[in-house]
Amino acid sequence: MAKKYIIANWKMNPSSSEEAIRLVRGILSQTLPKNIELIIAPPFIYLDLVKKNFFAKGGSAFGGKNEIKLAAQNVGWFERGAFTGEISGLMLKNIGCDYVIIGHSERRHKIGETDEMINLKLKAAFKSGLNPILAIGEKERGDDIIKVLNSQIKSDLYGIDASEIGRLIIAYEPVWAIGTGLSDTPDHALSSALLVRKIIGNLYTPDFAIDLPVLYGGSVTAENAADFIGQTGINGALVGGASLNIEEFLKIIKFAE
């Protein structure tokens, strides 16, 4: 059975550690399907808290019945030093992160991250032993998706060796669908995933393209998740707001089984 990746991106939520604990415990209350790689990406300040609750419940990447992995939502490209407010890949790895989200559209378009910055972050993540989750996607519904994805992928992966690419996950997230309630269509999401594989295959080799996990993100809910996750060429979902609702998120996980 092919592995499916379900990533909970909490973004800048919740507002208290008590609520973060409640979310983790709610997710761990169920035995997860064996074919699911469940990844939780809380804000930086909750990473250690979430890790400790994984230990307490006995289910996580660190041992137990549930295989849950920890991800950061961002990473700096500096290893150490006088960079106020930055978090290094080594810090994230040492606290227990396996993954890190890089290039999310909210950081590209609201924070002003460039492809050059994203490229540096990807290189730092690989060097630190983290598995990057690279988010890409067009901003407007009518944008030239071939041009946009080609530009993003080629720029973001510039200078990254093929030996690293086997640890990469790509999340296709059309920006116009994120947080708007306007999800993409399953057919278009699938064609976009196939385009991503074609670009990767041209940059590296077709073998990398075949094995590359490509996820869909953008207003994923319990109502539409099965339509996207059920596509043969889509390997899971990057879930935003719905991951903060335990009941809805557990339904999404179930659909991926």
N, C-alpha and C positions, 0 to 999 in steps of 0.2 A: 504494500500500500504506500503510495507516494506521500511524503511528508508535506504537511501544510503549516505555514507560519501565520500565527495570529499575534499581532503586536498591539499592545495597549499603550497609546501615547496620551498620557494624562495632561500634557501641556502644562500651563501654569495653574494646576489644580491638584488636590483640593487645598483649602485654606488652613487646614489644621492637621496635625499629626494623628489625632484621633480618627479623623475621617480617612486618612491614608491607611491606617491599620484596619479600619472597617472594610475598606475595599479589598485589601489583600486577603483578609480572613474570608470574605464572601467568595472570592475566586477559589481559594483553597478548600472551601467547603465541599467541592465536588471533585470526584476522581476524573482527571482529564483523559481524553482519548489518547491512545498510544501514538497515533500518527500525527499529533499536534506538537509543534514547537511553540510554546506560549512564552512570549517575551513581554515583560512589564517595563515601561519607561516612565518613571515618576520624575518630578523635579529633583534637582541635585540634593536638596536638603533632606529628602526622604529616602535616598538610596540606601543608606546604612540602616535606617529604620525598617524598610521593606526587607532587606537582607536578613536582619535579625528575626523578623516574624516568619520568614521562610524557615529558618532554623527551628524556631519554636514550634511550628506546625509539622515539621518533619517532611515537608514536601517542597522540593525546589531543585535547582541545578546542583545544589550542594548535598543532595542525598534525600531519599524519601520517595513516596508513592507518586508525587506529581513532579514532572520535569518542567519547572518554570525557570526561565532565564531573566537576568536583569540587564536593562539597557539604560544608557544615559541619553538625554535629548540633544546633547551638543558636546563638543570638545574643543579645546584650544589647540593651536598647532605648535605651541612652545612646550618644551620638555619640563622646564623649571625656570625659576628666576623672578625678576621684578616685573610681573605682568598682573597687576591688580585686577581681581575679578575673574581671572581665567582659571580653568580646570584642565589639567593635563591628562593625556591618555593613560599615563602610568598611574596617576591617582585613581582613575576610574577602574583600571584593571585591578589595582590592589584592594579596592573596596568591594570587588566581587562582580563587576560588570563583564559580561561577555560581548555585548553589542553596544553600538552607539548610532543614533540617528544623525545623519549629516545632510545638509542641504534642504531641509524642510522649507516649503514655500513661504511659510510665515517668517522664516529667518531671511530668505532670499528677498522677499518683497516688502516686509515690514521693518526688518532690522538693517537691510542693505548688504547682505552677504553676496559677494561676487563668486563667479566660478573659480577665480584664482584662489580665493580664500577657502572655498570648499575643497579644492584640489590639495591645498596644504593640510587641511584637516583630515582628509582621507589618508594621506601619506603618514600623518602622525598616528592615526588610529591603527593602521596596519603595523607600523613600527612598534606600537605598544602591545600588540597581540589582541587588539579588539577586532570584532567583526563589524564592518560598517554597513549600515542600512542607508543607502543613498536614495533620497527622494528627488524625483524629477517630474516635470509636467508643464504643459502650456498654461499661460495665464488666462487667456480669453478663449471662449468656445470656438471662435472662428480662426484662431491662430494656425499657422502652418506647422502642424505637429511634427512632420518629418524634419523640417528645419530646426525647430526648437529642441527636440530630443537629440538630434545629431550634435547640435552645438553644445548642449549641456553635458552629454555623456563624454564626448571627445575632450572637452575642456576639463571636466571634473576628474577624468581618469588619465590626464596627460602625465606621462612619465612613470606611470605605475606598472610594474612588471607583471607579466602573466602569472608568475608564481604566487602572487597575492590575490588574484581575481577569484580564485576558488572560495574565498571567504566573504565575498561580496553578496549582498542582497540589494536588489533595486525595487523601490516602491514607486509605481506610477500613480501620481496624484494630480489630476487636472485641477489647477488652482481655482477655477471657477466653481468647482464642486465642493471645496473644502469649507465646512461649516455653514454651507448655504442651504442644505437640504436638497440640493439638486445633484443627485448622483449621476454618474455617467451611465451609458447603456452597457450591458454585458458584452454585446458584440463589439462595440468601439473599444472597451477596455481590453478585450482579448486581442484585437488588431493592434492596439498600442503595445501590449506585452510582446507580441510577435515582432513588432518593429524594434523594440528594445533588444531582443535577442539577435535580430539581424545586424544591428549596429555593433553589438558586442562581438558577434561572429566575425565581422569585417575588421574590427580592431585587433582581435586576438585570433581565436580559431573557432570553427563551428562547435567543437566539443565544449568549450566554455559556455557558449550560448545555450546549448542543450541543458547543461547542468545548472545554469544560473537561476536562482529563485527570483521570480518577478511577482510582486504583490500589487494589489489594487488598494488605493486609499481615496477618500473623498466622499464624505457623508455616508459612510458604511453604517447600516443599521441592522437590527434583527430581521427587518422586513425584506431587505434586499441582499443581505450577505450571501445567501445560498446561490443567488444568480451569478455572483462574481466568483465566489470560491469554487463553485461547481465547474467552472470552465477548466478544461484540461491544461491550457497554457498559462493559467494563473495559479500561483502557488500559495495564496493566502491573502491576508488583508492587514493593512495598517489602519487601526481604528482609533478615532479621536474621541469625540463627545460620548459616543455610545459605550466606551470602555469605563466611564464613570458611573454607569448604571449596572449594578451587579447582575440583575435578572436579565437585562438585555444582552449584556456581554457574554453571559453563560450560554445564551441561545446562539450567539454567533459562533462560539467555540463548538457547540454541538453540531451546527450546520457544517462545520469543517471536517467532521469525523468521517 
